Each structure stands twice: as C-alpha cells, then as structure tokens.
Amino acid sequence: MESSRFMRRHEILTWEEVDRLIDILVPQIRAVGLFDAMVLITRGGIVPGGMLAEALGVQNILIAAVDFPTTEKAGLMAWPSFLQFPSPSLIERRRVLIVDDVWGSGRTSSAVRGRVEATNAEPFNCVLHFNPNRSLFTKSKPDFYGAVTDAYIVYPWEVDRGTKGMGMLTPEPEIN
C-alpha cells in the first residue's frame, strides 16, 4: 500500500498564479500599515518576499534560515536551530513582516516569529499558502495568506528540482 504522504493532492503553480497571490496579499498587508523590515525565511520565502518587498516598497530585507532535526525520535516536536538570523539591533522595536512560501505545520514560521518577538519587535507572518489541515498550531495562523490549500504546492522556482517524493510519475531530471 502506498504511504499517505504520496496520496496528497499536488499543485504545480505558474508564475501568473504566484502574481495573483501577491496581488491578493498586497492590499491585506497595506491595510495594517507600513513595515520597517522584512525577514525572509529560506529558501521558500526568498522569491515571494522579494516580490512583496518590491510591491510594498520595503527596503530592509533580512534572512532567517531555520533547520529542524529530522530524527524519528525528535519528530515534529524538535527544537529548531537557527543557521542564520538577523542581529536583534536590526529588528528590535520595529514592525517586521516575516515571509515564507507556505504554512504547513507552522513550525518554521512560528519559530521565526518567536525569535522576532524576543527583540520586542512587532511581527506579522505572511505566506502564499496556508494549510490549516497540517498546522500544528490550533490557536495561531499566518496574519496574511494568499490562499488556503490542502495540497502539496510546487512553486515555479522549484519545478527544476524534479518530482521525487511527490508520488508523480514524471521522470526525474538528470543531475550532472
């Protein structure tokens, strides 16, 4: 029997669909005011974060890289390691927009938000897609999201990585 992770619905997005999601997000974000900085979560938040920074005129762009141990013992309750995070002096007491591509379990976005909050900043989470069915957080969700989904999303900047592990029958690209 095939495992349940291969039975999830998959969507491969186009650049036009990403543009539409950005167009949905921009008015939501503008409605709460200006932001002093953005923290883009690698790797998924870099492309949408850049698009949002351009649309919103945010110039202070910072990066957070988060790693969760993948041991079976730790499971979903593993504590994150921050491989890269902005200096507190760059975000303290500022309004910060945290951007990632998707809120699945919510662990990464929540970990970054907690770290931003620790600097007395005012954080807001923003993602292209929110999957409430996978979220481990029943009392929190992203402040801004372009769409709700239950699908595994493949963004246009990820397509060349192939479909390994997605349960799709297309061939893998050759790696030289």
C-alpha positions in Angstrom: 0.0 0.0 0.0 1.2 3.5 -0.9 2.1 5.7 2.1 -0.3 8.6 2.9 2.3 11.3 2.0 2.1 10.1 -1.6 -1.6 10.4 -1.6 -1.7 14.1 -1.0 -3.0 16.3 -3.8 -0.3 18.2 -5.7 -0.5 21.6 -7.5 2.2 23.0 -9.7 1.8 26.7 -9.8 2.7 29.1 -12.7 4.3 32.5 -12.4 0.9 34.0 -13.2 -0.7 32.2 -10.3 2.1 33.5 -8.0 1.5 37.0 -9.3 -2.2 36.7 -8.4 -1.4 35.5 -4.9 0.9 38.5 -4.5 -1.9 40.8 -5.7 -4.2 39.3 -3.0 -1.6 39.8 -0.3 -0.5 43.4 -1.0 -3.9 45.0 0.0 -4.1 42.9 3.1 -0.6 43.9 4.2 -1.1 47.6 3.3 -4.3 47.7 5.3 -2.3 47.3 8.6 0.3 49.9 7.8 4.0 50.2 6.9 6.7 47.8 7.8 10.3 48.7 8.8 11.8 45.4 7.7 11.1 42.0 6.2 12.6 38.7 7.4 12.5 36.2 4.5 12.7 32.5 5.6 15.0 30.5 3.4 14.5 29.1 0.9 10.8 29.3 0.3 10.3 32.9 1.4 13.0 34.5 -0.8 11.1 34.7 -4.1 7.7 35.8 -2.7 9.5 38.1 -0.2 11.4 39.8 -3.0 8.1 40.3 -4.9 6.4 41.7 -1.8 9.3 43.9 -0.9 9.1 45.5 -4.4 5.4 45.9 -4.3 5.3 47.3 -0.8 8.5 49.4 -1.0 10.2 47.7 1.9 14.0 48.2 1.7 15.3 46.5 4.8 15.4 42.8 3.7 16.8 40.2 6.2 17.2 36.4 6.1 16.3 33.7 8.5 17.5 30.1 7.9 15.9 27.5 10.2 16.7 23.8 10.5 14.7 21.2 12.3 16.3 17.9 13.2 14.8 15.1 11.1 15.4 12.3 13.6 12.5 10.0 14.2 12.8 10.4 18.0 12.5 14.2 17.8 9.6 14.0 15.3 7.5 17.2 14.9 8.4 18.4 18.4 12.1 19.0 17.6 13.6 22.3 18.7 14.8 24.4 15.7 18.4 25.5 15.0 18.8 29.0 13.5 21.5 28.7 10.9 21.2 32.4 10.1 19.2 35.1 11.8 19.3 38.9 11.7 21.1 40.8 14.5 18.5 41.9 17.1 19.6 45.5 16.6 18.2 45.3 13.0 14.7 44.4 14.1 14.2 45.4 17.7 11.2 47.6 18.4 10.3 47.6 14.6 7.3 46.3 12.6 8.6 43.2 10.9 6.9 41.2 8.1 8.0 37.5 8.1 7.6 35.9 4.7 7.6 32.2 3.7 6.0 30.3 0.8 3.7 28.0 2.8 2.5 27.5 6.3 2.2 23.7 6.6 2.9 22.5 10.1 3.6 26.1 11.0 6.8 25.2 12.9 9.2 27.4 10.9 7.0 30.5 10.7 6.2 30.2 14.4 9.9 29.7 15.4 10.9 32.8 13.5 8.0 34.8 14.9 9.0 33.9 18.4 12.6 34.9 17.8 11.5 38.3 16.3 9.1 38.8 19.3 12.0 38.3 21.6 13.5 41.5 20.3 10.4 43.5 21.3 9.6 43.8 17.6 6.0 43.6 16.2 6.0 40.5 13.9 3.5 39.6 11.2 3.6 36.3 9.4 2.8 36.2 5.7 2.7 33.1 3.3 1.4 32.4 -0.1 -0.4 29.3 1.1 -1.9 28.3 4.4 -2.7 24.6 5.1 -4.9 24.6 8.2 -5.2 20.8 8.0 -1.4 20.3 8.5 -0.9 23.1 11.0 0.3 22.0 14.5 -1.0 25.3 15.9 -4.7 25.4 16.6 -4.7 28.9 18.0 -2.4 30.6 15.5 -2.2 31.0 11.8 -0.4 33.4 9.4 -1.5 37.1 9.7 -1.6 37.2 5.9 -2.1 34.4 3.3 -2.9 34.4 -0.4 -4.8 31.1 -0.4 -5.9 28.2 1.8 -5.0 24.7 0.5 -4.7 21.1 1.4 -2.3 20.3 -1.5 1.4 19.9 -1.7 2.4 23.1 -3.6 5.3 23.2 -6.2 6.2 26.8 -7.0 7.6 27.8 -10.4 11.1 28.4 -8.9 11.1 24.7 -7.6 10.0 22.9 -10.8 13.5 22.1 -11.9 14.2 20.2 -8.7 12.0 17.4 -10.1 9.1 15.5 -8.6 11.0 13.0 -6.4 9.0 12.1 -3.3 5.8 13.6 -4.7 4.3 10.3 -6.0 4.1 11.7 -9.5 5.0 9.6 -12.5 7.1 12.2 -14.4 10.8 11.4 -14.8 13.5 12.9 -12.6 15.8 15.4 -14.2 19.3 14.3 -14.7 21.9 15.7 -12.3 25.3 16.4 -13.8 
